[in-house]
Amino acid sequence: MKLLIKDGIILTMSGTMYQPGDLLIEDGKIKEIAPTISIKDNISLTTIPASNCIVMPGFIEAHCHVGITEEKKGKEGDDANETSNPVTPYLRGLDAINPLDPAFHDAIRAGITGIMVGPGSTNVVGGQFVFLKTAGSRCIEDLAILNPAAMKVAFGENPKTFYGDQDKMPLTRMGIAFLLREELWKAKQYLKKKKKAEETSEEFEVDFRVEPWIPVLERKIPLKAHVHRTDDILTAIRIAKEFDLDITLDHCSEGHLIIEEILSSGFPAIVGPDLASRNKIEVQNMGFKTAGELSKAGVMVSITTDHPVSLVQTLPICTGLAVKNGLPMEDGLKAITINAAKICRVDHRIGSIEVGKDADIAIFDGNPLEVFTNCLYTIIDGKIVYQYHRPK
């Protein structure tokens, strides 16, 4: 199957813009990008006229709970937090995501083609995230392009409040840091013993509860840290450095107060959900200026709705508000395309329009960060999964 997008304003997010330009998709991959493309063989060819429309990589939500915390279903639809234990690295978000959650369709209507989904932030260690496409199958395994994609950890108010109310550790931020350090130390010793056993052909008893830490310790996936306040951000950085781990600073609400420290850490920030209420003490300094101040300083930034805290379809609106408050326009578009792909470690497949990458594309009738703009088409793996129909 071939798909030809004609005469669009193509923002590749890889340093090149075509105005106008054509984009050829074949067998689910980007085949060619050029000022004009002529097709001699029109068999199985679908053409989308895109004159005066913006053609972009599909948007990426780098931190959300789509399908794992369903709207309007209460406890029955909420599988984000296994609150029987504050440390649960062996949980897999993949096992709790409902592909029939309406939020998947809300995402594709907004041009969102990729989402990072996993456990919430009640536990110090919540479990594994998975990176998914937003359409293409009713089987979650078929939607997954990276699993596991990260290990969720949380600092601050959420674990402290929940377990403190039960008079159970952690009651303090010190307790949170201790539990994470203890878990990482045990996992590190486990990995040493496992490697030694492999080298010497000794018997080794595999511990299912510890195995999920191995890709973290080997830096194949990052820690995904729920951090709002400056002290929690700095503790997360400190622990990551102590154990030589990669980490993403998710939410990072007070990141603008410690820009130099975050920049020198080398870790990226996933900022938001700034469209939500300041309903907790740790988010009192939350605001749309954070993303811009971090990005202009040189920190790699993405934007999150943290769905369902803010609805996933508001991702472009959240990014537009960040642009309004100082985030450069180009950086805003990168924040929900190529930057998000790099932070989620899927940029070899998505996040920019380049030959050979997955054909995950969104077409808009104007600037996608403006509230009145419509997403006209959403394309995933070369298939049109959404087409806009103007209300009568």
Kinemage of the C-alpha trace (Angstrom):
@kinemage 1
@onewidth
@group {chain A} dominant
@subgroup {mainchain}
@vectorlist {calphas} color= white
{ca met a 1} P 0.000 0.000 0.000
{ca lys a 2} L 1.257 3.471 -0.941
{ca leu a 3} L 0.240 6.813 0.469
{ca leu a 4} L 1.273 10.129 -1.094
{ca ile a 5} L 0.870 13.387 0.809
{ca lys a 6} L 0.983 16.231 -1.740
{ca asp a 7} L 1.986 19.877 -1.488
{ca gly a 8} L 2.149 20.102 2.309
{ca ile a 9} L 4.333 22.262 4.534
{ca ile a 10} L 6.491 19.418 5.798
{ca leu a 11} L 8.186 19.998 9.160
{ca thr a 12} L 10.501 17.001 9.361
{ca met a 13} L 11.855 17.895 12.856
{ca ser a 14} L 15.237 16.707 11.593
{ca gly a 15} L 16.460 20.127 10.429
{ca thr a 16} L 14.728 20.348 7.050
{ca met a 17} L 11.450 21.934 5.987
{ca tyr a 18} L 9.714 21.501 2.631
{ca gln a 19} L 7.355 24.313 1.615
{ca pro a 20} L 5.658 22.859 -0.304
{ca gly a 21} L 6.731 19.241 -0.317
{ca asp a 22} L 5.578 15.708 -0.985
{ca leu a 23} L 5.848 12.684 1.277
{ca leu a 24} L 5.667 9.114 0.002
{ca ile a 25} L 4.794 6.274 2.350
{ca glu a 26} L 5.123 2.631 1.384
{ca asp a 27} L 4.558 -0.511 3.445
{ca gly a 28} L 4.241 1.479 6.643
{ca lys a 29} L 7.562 3.309 6.260
{ca ile a 30} L 8.613 6.714 4.991
{ca lys a 31} L 9.895 6.080 1.477
{ca glu a 32} L 10.731 9.550 0.132
{ca ile a 33} L 10.513 13.245 0.998
{ca ala a 34} L 11.035 15.818 -1.753
{ca pro a 35} L 9.734 19.132 -3.126
{ca thr a 36} L 7.746 17.066 -5.602
{ca ile a 37} L 7.322 13.319 -6.129
{ca ser a 38} L 5.964 11.767 -9.312
{ca ile a 39} L 4.451 8.301 -9.140
{ca lys a 40} L 4.205 6.327 -12.374
{ca asp a 41} L 2.574 3.281 -10.815
{ca asn a 42} L -0.680 4.505 -9.259
{ca ile a 43} L -1.852 1.018 -8.311
{ca ser a 44} L -2.775 0.868 -4.602
{ca leu a 45} L -1.890 4.566 -4.254
{ca thr a 46} L -3.910 6.881 -2.037
{ca thr a 47} L -3.214 10.602 -2.406
{ca ile a 48} L -3.871 13.158 0.329
{ca pro a 49} L -3.909 16.781 -0.879
{ca ala a 50} L -2.226 18.893 1.805
{ca ser a 51} L -1.873 22.336 0.268
{ca asn a 52} L -1.368 24.970 3.003
{ca cys a 53} L -1.459 22.229 5.654
{ca ile a 54} L 1.285 21.407 8.134
{ca val a 55} L 2.606 17.847 7.901
{ca met a 56} L 4.527 16.656 10.968
{ca pro a 57} L 5.669 13.558 12.790
{ca gly a 58} L 2.882 12.288 15.020
{ca phe a 59} L 2.980 13.791 18.499
{ca ile a 60} L 4.412 11.859 21.436
{ca glu a 61} L 3.145 11.927 25.024
{ca ala a 62} L 6.199 11.023 27.119
{ca his a 63} L 4.418 10.301 30.425
{ca cys a 64} L 0.797 9.280 30.890
{ca his a 65} L -1.588 6.668 32.232
{ca val a 66} L -3.827 6.127 29.216
{ca gly a 67} L -5.608 2.780 29.496
{ca ile a 68} L -4.238 2.052 32.966
{ca thr a 69} L -6.283 4.781 34.699
{ca glu a 70} L -9.526 4.874 32.746
{ca glu a 71} L -11.926 7.782 32.850
{ca lys a 72} L -15.267 7.509 34.669
{ca lys a 73} L -14.698 3.952 35.875
{ca gly a 74} L -13.534 4.665 39.410
{ca lys a 75} L -11.663 1.949 41.254
{ca glu a 76} L -12.605 -0.714 38.723
{ca gly a 77} L -10.879 1.175 35.930
{ca asp a 78} L -7.834 2.263 37.952
{ca asp a 79} L -4.917 -0.162 37.872
{ca ala a 80} L -2.103 2.382 38.177
{ca asn a 81} L -0.941 1.723 41.752
{ca glu a 82} L -0.390 -1.608 43.520
{ca thr a 83} L -0.593 -0.167 47.018
{ca ser a 84} L 0.062 -3.392 48.892
{ca asn a 85} L 3.790 -2.600 48.979
{ca pro a 86} L 5.798 0.625 48.443
{ca val a 87} L 8.436 -1.163 46.335
{ca thr a 88} L 7.107 -3.125 43.332
{ca pro a 89} L 9.672 -3.151 40.474
{ca tyr a 90} L 8.299 -6.455 39.194
{ca leu a 91} L 5.011 -4.951 38.005
{ca arg a 92} L 4.504 -4.399 34.278
{ca gly a 93} L 2.286 -1.606 33.031
{ca leu a 94} L 1.632 -3.714 29.944
{ca asp a 95} L -0.482 -6.086 32.033
{ca ala a 96} L -3.008 -3.423 33.071
{ca ile a 97} L -3.594 -1.288 29.967
{ca asn a 98} L -7.067 -1.466 28.442
{ca pro a 99} L -6.729 -0.834 24.677
{ca leu a 100} L -10.443 0.029 24.550
{ca asp a 101} L -10.014 3.064 26.814
{ca pro a 102} L -11.585 6.003 24.877
{ca ala a 103} L -8.454 8.025 25.613
{ca phe a 104} L -6.677 6.144 22.810
{ca his a 105} L -9.122 7.628 20.299
{ca asp a 106} L -8.889 11.052 21.953
{ca ala a 107} L -5.136 10.851 21.404
{ca ile a 108} L -5.309 10.050 17.706
{ca arg a 109} L -7.859 12.853 17.143
{ca ala a 110} L -5.192 15.227 18.461
{ca gly a 111} L -2.454 13.805 16.223
{ca ile a 112} L -0.809 11.836 19.037
{ca thr a 113} L 0.649 8.616 17.662
{ca gly a 114} L 2.931 7.467 20.496
{ca ile a 115} L 2.515 7.333 24.285
{ca met a 116} L 4.643 6.254 27.234
{ca val a 117} L 2.352 4.461 29.691
{ca gly a 118} L 2.898 2.905 33.085
{ca pro a 119} L 2.226 2.847 36.836
{ca gly a 120} L 1.393 5.875 38.944
{ca ser a 121} L 3.344 7.569 41.705
{ca thr a 122} L 1.953 6.165 44.951
{ca asn a 123} L 4.839 3.710 45.321
{ca val a 124} L 8.522 4.506 45.722
{ca val a 125} L 9.049 1.982 42.926
{ca gly a 126} L 5.940 1.509 40.819
{ca gly a 127} L 7.021 -0.858 38.046
{ca gln a 128} L 7.777 -0.850 34.342
{ca phe a 129} L 6.526 1.585 31.713
{ca val a 130} L 5.860 0.587 28.102
{ca phe a 131} L 5.940 2.719 24.945
{ca leu a 132} L 2.896 2.227 22.713
{ca lys a 133} L 1.419 3.394 19.475
{ca thr a 134} L -2.085 4.759 19.900
{ca ala a 135} L -3.798 2.694 17.189
{ca gly a 136} L -3.329 -0.388 15.053
{ca ser a 137} L -4.517 -3.299 17.191
{ca arg a 138} L -6.689 -4.308 20.118
{ca cys a 139} L -3.738 -6.299 21.461
{ca ile a 140} L -1.409 -4.224 23.627
{ca glu a 141} L 1.616 -6.335 22.682
{ca asp a 142} L 1.056 -5.347 19.046
{ca leu a 143} L 0.955 -1.652 19.956
{ca ala a 144} L 4.151 -1.822 22.030
{ca ile a 145} L 7.367 -0.754 20.358
{ca leu a 146} L 9.506 -0.701 23.512
{ca asn a 147} L 8.852 -2.885 26.556
{ca pro a 148} L 10.082 -2.358 29.159
{ca ala a 149} L 10.738 1.296 28.390
{ca ala a 150} L 11.487 2.676 31.874
{ca met a 151} L 11.240 1.901 35.588
{ca lys a 152} L 8.893 4.207 37.507
{ca val a 153} L 10.090 5.676 40.804
{ca ala a 154} L 8.447 8.421 42.847
{ca phe a 155} L 9.673 11.007 45.330
{ca gly a 156} L 7.824 13.438 47.537
{ca glu a 157} L 4.224 13.810 48.568
{ca asn a 158} L 2.518 10.821 46.968
{ca pro a 159} L 4.378 7.876 48.569
{ca lys a 160} L 5.011 9.851 51.752
{ca thr a 161} L 1.328 10.687 52.245
{ca phe a 162} L -0.135 7.325 51.276
{ca tyr a 163} L 2.150 5.125 53.369
{ca gly a 164} L 2.499 7.701 56.133
{ca asp a 165} L -1.265 7.547 56.642
{ca gln a 166} L -0.808 3.821 57.296
{ca asp a 167} L 2.065 4.533 59.716
{ca lys a 168} L 4.253 2.529 57.365
{ca met a 169} L 7.577 3.428 55.781
{ca pro a 170} L 8.067 5.799 54.016
{ca leu a 171} L 6.733 8.487 56.318
{ca thr a 172} L 9.390 10.975 55.184
{ca arg a 173} L 11.420 11.949 52.131
{ca met a 174} L 14.394 10.349 53.880
{ca gly a 175} L 12.465 7.099 54.012
{ca ile a 176} L 11.684 7.284 50.288
{ca ala a 177} L 15.356 7.784 49.420
{ca phe a 178} L 16.401 4.958 51.746
{ca leu a 179} L 13.958 2.451 50.274
{ca leu a 180} L 15.113 3.237 46.745
{ca arg a 181} L 18.804 3.077 47.671
{ca glu a 182} L 18.292 -0.220 49.504
{ca glu a 183} L 16.477 -1.703 46.521
{ca leu a 184} L 19.123 -0.541 44.046
{ca trp a 185} L 21.953 -1.815 46.262
{ca lys a 186} L 20.373 -5.271 46.534
{ca ala a 187} L 19.766 -5.345 42.797
{ca lys a 188} L 23.382 -4.382 42.117
{ca gln a 189} L 24.662 -7.224 44.326
{ca tyr a 190} L 22.247 -9.612 42.614
{ca leu a 191} L 23.558 -8.642 39.175
{ca lys a 192} L 27.177 -9.119 40.286
{ca lys a 193} L 26.401 -12.621 41.537
{ca lys a 194} L 24.501 -13.454 38.367
{ca lys a 195} L 27.359 -12.322 36.112
{ca lys a 196} L 29.899 -14.227 38.213
{ca ala a 197} L 27.757 -17.372 37.982
{ca glu a 198} L 27.551 -16.988 34.205
{ca glu a 199} L 31.334 -16.610 33.945
{ca thr a 200} L 32.060 -19.626 36.149
{ca ser a 201} L 29.073 -21.761 35.034
{ca glu a 202} L 27.910 -21.964 38.633
{ca glu a 203} L 24.292 -22.570 39.520
{ca phe a 204} L 22.304 -19.400 40.077
{ca glu a 205} L 18.778 -19.002 41.380
{ca val a 206} L 16.924 -16.390 39.362
{ca asp a 207} L 14.836 -13.997 41.451
{ca phe a 208} L 11.821 -12.870 39.445
{ca arg a 209} L 11.344 -9.862 41.735
{ca val a 210} L 14.857 -8.525 41.106
{ca glu a 211} L 15.326 -9.327 37.401
{ca pro a 212} L 13.456 -6.175 36.254
{ca trp a 213} L 16.276 -4.056 37.684
{ca ile a 214} L 18.868 -5.483 35.306
{ca pro a 215} L 18.002 -3.294 32.267
{ca val a 216} L 18.071 -0.278 34.599
{ca leu a 217} L 21.478 -1.146 36.044
{ca glu a 218} L 22.817 -1.819 32.549
{ca arg a 219} L 21.421 1.566 31.434
{ca lys a 220} L 19.264 0.025 28.748
{ca ile a 221} L 16.258 1.842 30.209
{ca pro a 222} L 16.085 4.841 32.568
{ca leu a 223} L 14.517 5.412 35.916
{ca lys a 224} L 11.369 7.458 35.317
{ca ala a 225} L 11.225 9.738 38.335
{ca his a 226} L 8.113 11.506 39.608
{ca val a 227} L 9.658 14.731 40.957
{ca his a 228} L 8.027 18.123 41.512
{ca arg a 229} L 9.971 20.000 44.226
{ca thr a 230} L 13.583 21.102 44.055
{ca asp a 231} L 14.623 18.801 46.905
{ca asp a 232} L 13.029 15.784 45.221
{ca ile a 233} L 14.592 16.631 41.846
{ca leu a 234} L 18.025 16.899 43.452
{ca thr a 235} L 17.582 13.669 45.437
{ca ala a 236} L 16.619 11.826 42.252
{ca ile a 237} L 19.710 13.175 40.467
{ca arg a 238} L 21.894 12.321 43.476
{ca ile a 239} L 20.723 8.686 43.595
{ca ala a 240} L 21.026 8.247 39.835
{ca lys a 241} L 24.626 9.489 39.990
{ca glu a 242} L 25.430 7.287 42.999
{ca phe a 243} L 24.345 4.167 41.108
{ca asp a 244} L 25.465 5.340 37.639
{ca leu a 245} L 21.967 5.198 36.186
{ca asp a 246} L 20.038 7.101 33.551
{ca ile a 247} L 16.952 8.972 34.708
{ca thr a 248} L 14.218 11.227 33.346
{ca leu a 249} L 12.925 14.041 35.547
{ca asp a 250} L 9.168 13.780 35.121
{ca his a 251} L 6.960 16.772 36.053
{ca cys a 252} L 9.974 18.824 37.204
{ca ser a 253} L 7.638 21.580 38.402
{ca glu a 254} L 10.343 23.543 40.206
{ca gly a 255} L 12.978 22.841 37.585
{ca his a 256} L 13.174 26.547 36.705
{ca leu a 257} L 14.499 27.192 40.239
{ca ile a 258} L 17.524 24.879 39.818
{ca ile a 259} L 18.307 25.178 36.124
{ca glu a 260} L 22.094 24.901 36.444
{ca glu a 261} L 21.884 21.765 38.569
{ca ile a 262} L 19.580 20.044 36.093
{ca leu a 263} L 21.672 21.146 33.123
{ca ser a 264} L 24.895 19.881 34.697
{ca ser a 265} L 23.257 16.534 35.512
{ca gly a 266} L 22.717 15.882 31.794
{ca phe a 267} L 19.262 14.417 32.443
{ca pro a 268} L 16.163 15.416 30.431
{ca ala a 269} L 12.972 16.913 31.850
{ca ile a 270} L 9.395 15.913 31.022
{ca val a 271} L 7.503 19.003 32.180
{ca gly a 272} L 3.870 19.116 33.294
{ca pro a 273} L 0.977 18.684 33.787
{ca asp a 274} L 0.831 22.476 33.976
{ca leu a 275} L -2.824 22.563 32.894
{ca ala a 276} L -3.807 20.867 36.160
{ca ser a 277} L -4.750 22.377 39.517
{ca arg a 278} L -2.113 23.225 42.138
{ca asn a 279} L -3.897 20.848 44.504
{ca lys a 280} L -0.795 19.646 46.377
{ca ile a 281} L 1.879 21.435 48.363
{ca glu a 282} L 4.657 20.180 46.076
{ca val a 283} L 3.135 21.799 42.957
{ca gln a 284} L 2.691 25.335 44.297
{ca asn a 285} L 5.418 26.657 41.972
{ca met a 286} L 4.077 24.838 38.900
{ca gly a 287} L 3.644 26.962 35.783
{ca phe a 288} L 3.970 27.060 32.015
{ca lys a 289} L 7.242 29.030 32.134
{ca thr a 290} L 9.284 26.053 33.392
{ca ala a 291} L 9.646 24.301 30.034
{ca gly a 292} L 10.890 27.445 28.310
{ca glu a 293} L 13.434 28.355 30.950
{ca leu a 294} L 14.876 24.846 30.997
{ca ser a 295} L 14.917 24.513 27.206
{ca lys a 296} L 16.595 27.880 26.620
{ca ala a 297} L 19.285 26.868 29.118
{ca gly a 298} L 20.046 23.715 27.098
{ca val a 299} L 18.073 21.019 28.942
{ca met a 300} L 16.300 18.535 26.660
{ca val a 301} L 12.614 19.103 27.371
{ca ser a 302} L 9.380 17.320 26.602
{ca ile a 303} L 5.819 18.150 27.681
{ca thr a 304} L 3.334 15.899 29.468
{ca thr a 305} L -0.382 15.987 30.245
{ca asp a 306} L 0.046 13.159 32.768
{ca his a 307} L -3.335 11.891 31.525
{ca pro a 308} L -5.837 11.685 33.158
{ca val a 309} L -4.556 14.532 35.378
{ca ser a 310} L -4.928 16.628 32.227
{ca leu a 311} L -6.602 14.975 29.257
{ca val a 312} L -4.213 13.485 26.715
{ca gln a 313} L -5.778 15.423 23.827
{ca thr a 314} L -4.638 18.686 25.443
{ca leu a 315} L -0.975 17.887 24.759
{ca pro a 316} L -0.683 20.391 21.861
{ca ile a 317} L -2.580 23.002 23.911
{ca cys a 318} L -0.242 22.517 26.893
{ca thr a 319} L 2.702 22.921 24.553
{ca gly a 320} L 1.149 26.038 23.022
{ca leu a 321} L 0.729 27.567 26.480
{ca ala a 322} L 4.376 26.782 27.217
{ca val a 323} L 5.288 28.595 23.976
{ca lys a 324} L 3.113 31.537 25.042
{ca asn a 325} L 5.122 31.636 28.286
{ca gly a 326} L 8.592 31.625 26.754
{ca leu a 327} L 9.317 28.239 25.156
{ca pro a 328} L 10.555 28.960 21.595
{ca met a 329} L 8.116 27.701 18.942
{ca glu a 330} L 10.629 25.317 17.365
{ca asp a 331} L 11.512 23.916 20.791
{ca gly a 332} L 7.802 23.468 21.507
{ca leu a 333} L 7.306 21.400 18.364
{ca lys a 334} L 10.435 19.380 19.173
{ca ala a 335} L 9.215 18.826 22.744
{ca ile a 336} L 6.349 16.640 21.556
{ca thr a 337} L 8.101 15.034 18.574
{ca ile a 338} L 11.827 14.349 18.307
{ca asn a 339} L 12.773 15.353 21.876
{ca ala a 340} L 10.058 13.116 23.316
{ca ala a 341} L 11.202 10.286 21.039
{ca lys a 342} L 14.804 10.672 22.205
{ca ile a 343} L 13.822 10.836 25.868
{ca cys a 344} L 11.673 7.699 25.449
{ca arg a 345} L 14.452 6.003 23.394
{ca val a 346} L 12.304 5.384 20.341
{ca asp a 347} L 13.826 8.022 18.046
{ca his a 348} L 15.275 5.311 15.790
{ca arg a 349} L 11.700 4.643 14.679
{ca ile a 350} L 9.594 7.748 15.269
{ca gly a 351} L 9.750 11.435 16.201
{ca ser a 352} L 10.907 12.863 12.870
{ca ile a 353} L 10.080 12.501 9.193
{ca glu a 354} L 13.062 10.665 7.738
{ca val a 355} L 13.395 7.953 5.130
{ca gly a 356} L 13.137 4.508 6.723
{ca lys a 357} L 11.317 5.592 9.863
{ca asp a 358} L 7.798 4.470 10.744
{ca ala a 359} L 5.165 6.451 8.871
{ca asp a 360} L 3.519 7.997 11.936
{ca ile a 361} L 2.285 11.338 10.630
{ca ala a 362} L -0.180 14.061 11.595
{ca ile a 363} L -1.599 16.681 9.206
{ca phe a 364} L -3.027 19.977 10.505
{ca asp a 365} L -4.912 22.872 8.911
{ca gly a 366} L -2.794 25.396 10.828
{ca asn a 367} L -0.258 25.721 13.609
{ca pro a 368} L -0.904 22.600 15.707
{ca leu a 369} L -0.148 24.449 18.947
{ca glu a 370} L -3.042 26.857 18.433
{ca val a 371} L -6.391 25.952 19.950
{ca phe a 372} L -8.487 26.479 16.781
{ca thr a 373} L -6.311 24.218 14.622
{ca asn a 374} L -7.782 20.894 13.522
{ca cys a 375} L -5.920 17.647 13.080
{ca leu a 376} L -7.095 16.590 9.611
{ca tyr a 377} L -5.385 13.198 9.387
{ca thr a 378} L -3.553 10.914 11.781
{ca ile a 379} L -1.489 8.192 10.139
{ca ile a 380} L 0.141 5.300 12.004
{ca asp a 381} L 2.362 2.768 10.251
{ca gly a 382} L 1.225 4.194 6.938
{ca lys a 383} L -2.483 3.701 7.639
{ca ile a 384} L -5.022 6.492 8.044
{ca val a 385} L -6.439 5.899 11.538
{ca tyr a 386} L -8.282 9.213 11.851
{ca gln a 387} L -9.745 11.727 9.381
{ca tyr a 388} L -11.379 14.960 10.453
{ca his a 389} L -14.976 15.665 9.440
{ca arg a 390} L -16.133 19.222 9.973
{ca pro a 391} L -19.213 19.452 12.232
{ca lys a 392} L -22.393 20.469 10.444
